[in-house]
Amino acid sequence: MKRAVLAAFAGGATFVLLVRGLAGCHRVDAGQQEVNVVINGVDAGGATTEASTEAGLGQGQVDRAGHPLVTVLLVPGALQDEYNAQPSLAGSLPRTLEDALEARLVALDRLVLDDAGPDPVDWPVPDGGTHPLLPMTLTDLLLVDTALPCATADGGFAASYLDLEREIYLGGPAHTTCGGRNPSEPVVDETLTLLVTGGRAPVTQAVAGPTRPATTSFPYLADPN
């Protein structure tokens, strides 16, 4: 298994979470990439913000939470507020956002793994075209087929992450699962493997998985260890 050192790619920046509400603005340091999430309402001084309404505390869109790692890894920190404010079903994004996303997709494809030297290009960008993963990244929606089951015959979850996206955006085989993501699936590893090697070689964050798998019934919590 090959391991990608993402801290170097992220530039060693600080992961910053900003939440603004009744208690004002808070900062939480928890990782590598700077992310700003702002909930508009009433600030610490009691003044109302632009999202407040006469009916009470108003909230606008503060985050886009589709595929893991898109916002924190592919969108530069200075553009994350603008990216998060974009409608999820928008047909296109501002050119600055599209260029920034594509630049990081290209950089990840060439990320050096271990001591093996430069990584081969798995996602060539055609002349005058766009990165093959850009359309899926810009849409950034988890796709689910409700006509298919998410569990297997033995009562566990089926591995289904990105099955529909591979078919629709990448011309892959027809999906046979419900898609989406299940609570036990290693979606970060699967995302990194797609972005860095196109599935040619696994990329892992070196986390084997939960000590106990999630259950397939709500609220999907595993028994305590």
C-alpha positions as CSV (number, residue, x, y, z in Angstrom):
1,M,0.0,0.0,0.0
2,K,1.3,3.4,-0.9
3,R,0.8,6.4,1.3
4,A,0.4,10.0,0.2
5,V,1.8,12.7,2.5
6,L,-0.9,15.3,2.1
7,A,0.4,17.7,4.7
8,A,3.1,18.7,2.3
9,F,0.6,19.2,-0.5
10,A,-1.6,21.3,1.8
11,G,1.4,23.5,2.6
12,G,1.2,22.9,6.3
13,A,-1.6,25.4,6.7
14,T,-3.8,25.4,9.7
15,F,-7.3,23.9,9.7
16,V,-9.5,26.7,10.9
17,L,-13.2,26.4,11.6
18,L,-15.1,29.6,12.1
19,V,-18.7,29.5,13.3
20,R,-20.6,32.7,13.8
21,G,-23.9,32.6,15.7
22,L,-25.3,33.8,19.0
23,A,-22.0,33.4,20.7
24,G,-20.0,35.2,18.0
25,C,-17.1,33.8,16.0
26,H,-15.1,30.8,17.2
27,R,-11.8,29.4,15.9
28,V,-10.9,25.7,16.1
29,D,-7.5,24.4,15.1
30,A,-7.8,20.8,14.0
31,G,-5.7,19.8,11.1
32,Q,-3.9,20.9,7.9
33,Q,-6.1,23.0,5.6
34,E,-7.8,26.3,6.3
35,V,-11.6,26.1,6.1
36,N,-14.1,28.9,7.0
37,V,-17.7,28.0,7.9
38,V,-19.8,30.9,8.9
39,I,-23.4,30.7,10.1
40,N,-25.0,34.1,9.8
41,G,-27.3,35.3,12.5
42,V,-26.7,37.4,15.6
43,D,-23.1,38.3,16.6
44,A,-21.7,38.5,20.1
45,G,-22.6,42.1,20.4
46,G,-26.3,41.5,19.7
47,A,-26.3,43.0,16.2
48,T,-28.2,41.2,13.5
49,T,-26.4,40.1,10.3
50,E,-27.8,40.2,6.8
51,A,-29.2,36.7,7.1
52,S,-31.4,37.5,10.1
53,T,-35.1,37.8,9.7
54,E,-38.0,39.3,11.7
55,A,-39.1,35.7,12.3
56,G,-36.0,34.8,14.2
57,L,-32.4,33.6,13.5
58,G,-31.9,33.2,9.8
59,Q,-29.2,31.0,8.2
60,G,-27.8,31.0,4.7
61,Q,-25.8,28.3,3.0
62,V,-22.5,27.9,4.8
63,D,-21.0,24.7,3.5
64,R,-21.1,22.2,0.6
65,A,-20.7,18.7,2.0
66,G,-20.9,16.3,-1.0
67,H,-17.8,14.2,-1.6
68,P,-15.2,14.1,1.2
69,L,-12.0,16.2,0.7
70,V,-13.4,18.4,-2.1
71,T,-13.7,21.5,-0.1
72,V,-10.7,21.0,2.3
73,L,-8.3,19.6,-0.3
74,L,-9.2,20.9,-3.7
75,V,-10.4,24.4,-2.9
76,P,-7.7,26.9,-1.8
77,G,-8.4,28.5,1.6
78,A,-8.9,31.9,0.1
79,L,-11.7,30.7,-2.2
80,Q,-13.5,28.4,0.2
81,D,-16.1,30.9,1.3
82,E,-17.0,31.7,-2.3
83,Y,-17.1,28.0,-3.2
84,N,-19.3,27.1,-0.2
85,A,-21.8,29.8,-1.2
86,Q,-22.3,28.4,-4.7
87,P,-25.7,26.6,-5.2
88,S,-25.2,22.8,-5.3
89,L,-27.1,22.4,-8.5
90,A,-25.4,25.3,-10.4
91,G,-24.6,24.5,-14.0
92,S,-21.1,26.1,-13.6
93,L,-18.9,27.9,-11.2
94,P,-17.0,31.2,-11.5
95,R,-13.9,30.7,-13.7
96,T,-11.6,31.4,-10.8
97,L,-13.0,28.5,-8.8
98,E,-12.9,26.1,-11.8
99,D,-9.3,27.0,-12.5
100,A,-8.3,26.5,-8.9
101,L,-10.0,23.1,-8.6
102,E,-8.4,21.9,-11.9
103,A,-5.0,23.1,-10.8
104,R,-5.2,21.0,-7.6
105,L,-6.5,18.0,-9.5
106,V,-3.5,18.1,-11.8
107,A,-1.1,18.5,-8.8
108,L,-2.6,15.6,-7.0
109,D,-2.3,13.4,-10.1
110,R,1.4,14.1,-10.1
111,L,1.9,13.7,-6.3
112,V,5.1,11.8,-5.4
113,L,4.2,8.6,-3.5
114,D,6.8,7.3,-1.0
115,D,10.3,7.2,-2.7
116,A,9.1,5.9,-6.0
117,G,9.8,9.1,-7.9
118,P,7.2,11.2,-9.9
119,D,3.9,9.5,-10.2
120,P,2.6,8.7,-13.7
121,V,-0.2,10.9,-15.1
122,D,-3.4,9.0,-14.8
123,W,-5.7,11.8,-15.8
124,P,-4.3,13.5,-18.8
125,V,-5.9,16.8,-19.7
126,P,-6.7,17.1,-23.4
127,D,-5.5,20.2,-25.3
128,G,-8.2,22.8,-25.0
129,G,-10.2,20.5,-22.6
130,T,-10.7,20.1,-18.9
131,H,-9.5,17.6,-16.3
132,P,-11.6,14.4,-16.5
133,L,-12.5,14.7,-12.8
134,L,-13.5,18.4,-13.0
135,P,-17.2,17.9,-13.9
136,M,-17.7,15.5,-11.0
137,T,-15.8,17.8,-8.6
138,L,-17.8,20.9,-9.6
139,T,-21.1,19.2,-9.1
140,D,-20.0,17.7,-5.8
141,L,-23.1,15.8,-5.0
142,L,-23.4,12.3,-3.6
143,L,-25.5,10.2,-6.0
144,V,-27.9,7.5,-4.7
145,D,-30.0,5.0,-6.6
146,T,-32.9,4.3,-4.2
147,A,-34.0,1.3,-6.4
148,L,-31.0,-0.7,-5.3
149,P,-30.2,-2.0,-1.8
150,C,-27.3,-0.6,0.1
151,A,-26.8,-3.8,2.2
152,T,-25.5,-7.2,1.1
153,A,-27.1,-10.6,1.6
154,D,-25.0,-11.2,4.8
155,G,-26.4,-8.1,6.4
156,G,-23.5,-5.7,6.0
157,F,-23.2,-2.7,3.8
158,A,-22.2,-3.0,0.1
159,A,-19.1,-1.2,-1.0
160,S,-20.8,1.5,-3.2
161,Y,-19.0,4.8,-2.9
162,L,-18.5,6.6,-6.3
163,D,-20.2,3.8,-8.2
164,L,-22.7,6.1,-9.9
165,E,-20.2,8.9,-10.4
166,R,-17.8,6.5,-12.2
167,E,-20.6,5.5,-14.5
168,I,-22.0,8.9,-15.2
169,Y,-18.9,11.1,-15.3
170,L,-16.1,8.7,-16.2
171,G,-17.9,6.2,-18.5
172,G,-17.4,3.3,-16.1
173,P,-19.5,0.2,-15.9
174,A,-23.1,0.3,-15.0
175,H,-23.6,0.6,-11.3
176,T,-24.9,-2.4,-9.3
177,T,-25.2,-0.8,-5.9
178,C,-27.2,2.1,-4.4
179,G,-24.1,4.4,-4.5
180,G,-23.8,7.2,-1.9
181,R,-21.6,6.3,1.0
182,N,-22.1,4.0,4.0
183,P,-20.8,4.7,7.5
184,S,-18.1,2.0,7.4
185,E,-16.6,2.6,3.9
186,P,-13.1,4.1,3.7
187,V,-14.2,7.1,1.6
188,V,-11.1,9.1,2.1
189,D,-8.8,6.3,0.9
190,E,-11.1,5.7,-2.1
191,T,-11.2,9.4,-2.9
192,L,-7.4,9.7,-2.7
193,T,-6.9,6.6,-4.8
194,L,-9.2,8.0,-7.5
195,L,-7.5,11.5,-7.5
196,V,-3.9,10.4,-7.2
197,T,-3.6,7.1,-9.2
198,G,-7.0,6.7,-10.9
199,G,-7.4,3.4,-9.2
200,R,-4.1,2.0,-10.6
201,A,-2.5,1.7,-7.1
202,P,-4.1,2.2,-3.7
203,V,-3.5,5.3,-1.7
204,T,-4.2,5.2,2.0
205,Q,-4.2,7.4,5.1
206,A,-3.1,4.4,7.1
207,V,-6.4,4.0,9.0
208,A,-7.6,0.4,8.8
209,G,-11.2,1.3,9.6
210,P,-13.6,1.2,12.6
211,T,-13.0,-1.4,15.3
212,R,-16.6,-2.5,14.8
213,P,-18.6,-2.0,11.6
214,A,-21.7,0.2,11.7
215,T,-25.1,-1.5,11.7
216,T,-27.4,-1.3,8.7
217,S,-30.4,0.1,10.6
218,F,-30.9,3.6,12.0
219,P,-29.1,5.1,13.8
220,Y,-26.3,2.9,12.3
221,L,-24.3,2.8,15.6
222,A,-21.9,0.0,16.3
223,D,-21.9,-1.8,19.7
224,P,-19.3,-0.3,22.1
225,N,-15.9,-1.9,22.3
